[in-house]
């Protein structure tokens, strides 16, 4: 016969609710911490990315691409990122003022990528351009 101490305890409503609550807390904690760990673990790509722009850009003109904006000036072409250094929103270029503006928190950058105002603390990354 089986030892009475080794018998399995019956699953009561209390034990079920305590176990369910425990699993729910672990799941909620994992869901809340996942974006934090993903943000902290971000690493920039090691390989340079080559992008061809098949447009003729006049001097003092620009080409707006998804990840960057290409400017052409008297000194030659340059490109800056369209990703805001504050929280990563996509920047819009206001041609009349000659500034890039973040639609999320209104950080402003000039054409060279230098921060002018807003919550962003860093300048925009510049990309190497070969003509």
Legacy VTK file of the C-alpha trace (Angstrom):
# vtk DataFile Version 3.0
C-alpha trace
ASCII
DATASET POLYDATA
POINTS 131 float
0.000 0.000 0.000
1.027 3.577 -0.560
2.417 5.592 2.292
-0.164 8.209 3.427
2.511 10.951 3.459
3.348 10.380 -0.217
-0.185 10.749 -1.486
-0.687 13.694 -3.830
-2.643 16.567 -2.388
-5.880 17.201 -4.229
-5.964 20.296 -6.420
-8.067 22.772 -4.521
-9.439 26.042 -5.797
-6.997 27.951 -3.563
-3.926 26.097 -4.892
-5.111 26.581 -8.486
-5.653 30.347 -8.023
-2.304 30.844 -6.275
-0.500 28.955 -9.051
-2.364 30.861 -11.770
-1.564 34.196 -10.139
2.112 33.262 -9.924
2.287 32.350 -13.630
0.418 35.534 -14.543
2.928 37.673 -12.630
5.893 35.967 -14.316
4.296 36.421 -17.743
3.483 40.096 -17.139
7.016 40.714 -15.883
8.509 39.106 -18.975
6.250 41.154 -21.265
7.207 44.382 -19.525
10.938 43.677 -19.451
11.294 42.425 -23.037
11.351 45.926 -24.645
13.850 47.138 -22.048
16.277 44.277 -22.704
15.800 44.645 -26.453
16.633 48.365 -26.237
19.663 47.830 -24.007
20.976 45.005 -26.169
20.797 46.908 -29.481
24.021 46.835 -31.468
24.649 48.855 -34.593
25.286 46.769 -37.707
28.974 46.076 -38.309
28.842 45.894 -42.099
28.541 49.137 -44.052
25.423 49.356 -46.150
25.706 50.616 -49.710
22.726 52.473 -51.116
22.535 53.758 -54.667
20.524 56.890 -55.347
19.543 56.913 -59.005
18.577 60.565 -59.119
20.422 63.638 -60.278
20.479 66.036 -57.356
21.190 69.702 -58.098
23.440 71.808 -55.876
21.503 72.922 -52.781
19.052 70.079 -53.430
18.153 66.998 -51.415
16.807 63.470 -51.764
14.567 62.123 -49.022
14.986 58.368 -48.524
13.471 56.071 -45.892
16.529 55.873 -43.583
18.489 58.975 -44.543
18.338 62.303 -46.315
20.984 63.177 -48.894
21.972 66.821 -49.314
24.145 68.309 -52.039
25.906 71.597 -51.324
28.766 73.621 -52.789
31.284 71.497 -50.842
29.772 68.229 -52.076
27.197 65.674 -50.937
26.499 64.508 -47.393
23.827 62.382 -45.768
22.309 62.325 -42.296
20.092 59.777 -40.591
16.324 60.295 -40.445
16.132 58.472 -37.097
15.787 60.836 -34.133
18.460 60.310 -31.482
15.886 60.784 -28.713
13.520 57.824 -29.207
14.041 56.788 -32.820
11.075 58.446 -34.553
11.381 59.160 -38.297
12.346 62.801 -38.925
10.570 65.047 -41.424
12.455 67.629 -43.481
10.999 71.131 -43.591
12.536 72.574 -46.727
11.382 76.147 -46.116
13.222 76.336 -42.776
16.011 73.918 -43.727
15.559 71.776 -40.596
14.699 68.184 -39.752
11.899 67.929 -37.177
10.866 64.963 -35.063
7.071 64.526 -35.157
7.056 62.727 -31.782
8.753 65.178 -29.412
9.733 68.104 -31.691
13.508 67.809 -31.586
15.018 69.931 -34.342
18.241 69.390 -36.306
19.894 71.448 -39.037
20.892 70.023 -42.435
24.286 68.932 -41.089
22.563 66.886 -38.369
23.452 69.220 -35.502
20.849 69.307 -32.722
19.150 72.689 -32.446
16.449 72.105 -29.816
14.215 69.530 -28.182
14.722 66.541 -25.902
17.312 64.822 -28.147
20.802 65.105 -26.633
22.935 63.883 -29.555
23.484 65.063 -33.104
22.282 62.906 -35.986
24.691 60.311 -37.388
26.272 61.286 -40.701
26.900 58.776 -43.458
29.800 58.557 -45.866
28.799 59.569 -49.388
30.678 58.737 -52.576
29.692 60.501 -55.771
LINES 1 132
131 0 1 2 3 4 5 6 7 8 9 10 11 12 13 14 15 16 17 18 19 20 21 22 23 24 25 26 27 28 29 30 31 32 33 34 35 36 37 38 39 40 41 42 43 44 45 46 47 48 49 50 51 52 53 54 55 56 57 58 59 60 61 62 63 64 65 66 67 68 69 70 71 72 73 74 75 76 77 78 79 80 81 82 83 84 85 86 87 88 89 90 91 92 93 94 95 96 97 98 99 100 101 102 103 104 105 106 107 108 109 110 111 112 113 114 115 116 117 118 119 120 121 122 123 124 125 126 127 128 129 130
